[in-house]
Amino acid sequence: TTCNDDLLRVFAGGKADKDWALQTAIKHNNKTGRYITSFQAEWLRGSDETVVCGSLLHPRGIDVFDASDGSAAERLEHDNVTSVVSLIAQHPTQPVLVASNSGGKCFCWRPEE
């Protein structure tokens, strides 16, 4: 979950509602204010261990976290990303990640060839 209390929370779930338990709480500045779209953390497609989320940090980019312990695994940045990207979408079959800012501008990341 992505909450305004500056935490990204990862829950381990089971078949019944009572089986859900907090696995990890990741410190992350989620206070985007009223003019920036709220962050929405997402699982990296094909991974049970990696969570991605937009970031307010400079330089602008995407934070990548290890969901098992909350550690920062990596950071996706580029000189062309000059605004906060808060929404993330992933291609269903290709290793492509797209992030957008509140103005609708999209930035694409894919592996280097």
C-alpha positions as CSV (number, residue, x, y, z in Angstrom):
1,T,0.0,0.0,0.0
2,T,1.0,3.6,-0.5
3,C,0.0,5.9,2.3
4,N,0.3,9.5,3.3
5,D,2.2,8.6,6.5
6,D,5.4,8.3,4.5
7,L,5.4,4.5,4.3
8,L,5.1,1.9,1.6
9,R,3.7,-1.3,3.2
10,V,4.0,-4.8,1.9
11,F,1.7,-7.4,3.3
12,A,2.0,-11.2,3.1
13,G,-1.4,-12.7,2.5
14,G,-3.1,-16.0,2.8
15,K,-6.4,-17.5,1.8
16,A,-8.4,-15.9,4.6
17,D,-8.5,-12.2,5.6
18,K,-7.1,-13.1,9.1
19,D,-3.9,-14.5,7.4
20,W,-2.8,-11.1,6.1
21,A,0.3,-9.7,8.0
22,L,2.6,-6.8,7.6
23,Q,5.8,-8.1,6.0
24,T,7.7,-4.8,5.4
25,A,7.3,-1.1,5.9
26,I,9.5,1.0,3.7
27,K,10.2,4.7,4.5
28,H,9.3,6.8,1.5
29,N,8.2,10.5,1.2
30,N,4.6,10.2,-0.1
31,K,3.5,13.8,0.6
32,T,3.0,14.9,-3.0
33,G,0.7,17.8,-2.1
34,R,-2.4,18.9,-4.0
35,Y,-0.9,19.5,-7.5
36,I,0.9,16.3,-8.0
37,T,-0.8,12.9,-8.5
38,S,-0.4,10.7,-5.4
39,F,2.2,7.9,-5.7
40,Q,1.0,4.4,-6.5
41,A,3.7,1.8,-5.7
42,E,3.6,-1.3,-7.9
43,W,5.2,-4.7,-8.0
44,L,7.8,-5.0,-10.8
45,R,6.2,-7.4,-13.3
46,G,7.5,-10.9,-13.0
47,S,9.0,-10.3,-9.5
48,D,7.8,-11.2,-6.1
49,E,10.6,-9.2,-4.5
50,T,10.8,-5.8,-6.2
51,V,8.5,-2.8,-5.7
52,V,8.8,0.4,-7.8
53,C,7.4,3.8,-6.9
54,G,7.8,7.4,-8.1
55,S,9.9,9.7,-6.0
56,L,10.2,13.3,-4.8
57,L,14.0,13.1,-4.5
58,H,16.4,15.0,-6.8
59,P,17.4,14.0,-9.4
60,R,13.9,13.0,-10.4
61,G,13.2,9.3,-11.1
62,I,11.8,6.0,-9.8
63,D,12.7,4.3,-6.6
64,V,13.2,0.5,-6.7
65,F,12.9,-1.4,-3.4
66,D,13.5,-4.9,-2.2
67,A,10.1,-5.9,-0.7
68,S,11.6,-8.5,1.6
69,D,13.6,-6.1,3.8
70,G,12.7,-2.6,2.4
71,S,16.2,-1.8,1.2
72,A,16.7,0.5,-1.7
73,A,17.7,-1.8,-4.6
74,E,18.2,0.7,-7.3
75,R,17.1,4.1,-8.7
76,L,15.9,4.8,-12.3
77,E,17.0,8.3,-13.4
78,H,17.5,10.2,-16.6
79,D,18.4,13.8,-17.4
80,N,15.2,14.3,-19.3
81,V,13.1,13.5,-16.2
82,T,12.7,17.0,-14.7
83,S,9.4,16.5,-12.9
84,V,7.9,14.2,-10.3
85,V,6.7,10.9,-11.9
86,S,4.0,9.4,-9.8
87,L,2.1,6.8,-11.9
88,I,3.8,3.8,-13.3
89,A,2.7,1.3,-16.0
90,Q,4.5,-1.8,-17.3
91,H,4.2,-3.5,-20.7
92,P,2.5,-6.9,-20.3
93,T,5.1,-8.9,-22.3
94,Q,8.2,-6.7,-22.8
95,P,10.7,-5.4,-20.2
96,V,9.4,-1.8,-20.5
97,L,8.4,0.6,-17.7
98,V,6.6,3.9,-18.3
99,A,6.1,6.6,-15.7
100,S,4.1,9.8,-16.0
101,N,3.9,13.1,-14.3
102,S,0.7,15.0,-13.3
103,G,0.8,16.9,-16.6
104,G,0.6,13.7,-18.7
105,K,4.2,13.6,-19.9
106,C,5.5,10.0,-20.0
107,F,9.0,8.7,-19.6
108,C,10.0,5.2,-20.8
109,W,12.7,2.9,-19.3
110,R,13.8,-0.3,-21.0
111,P,17.0,-2.4,-20.9
112,E,19.9,-1.1,-23.0
113,E,20.6,-3.1,-26.1
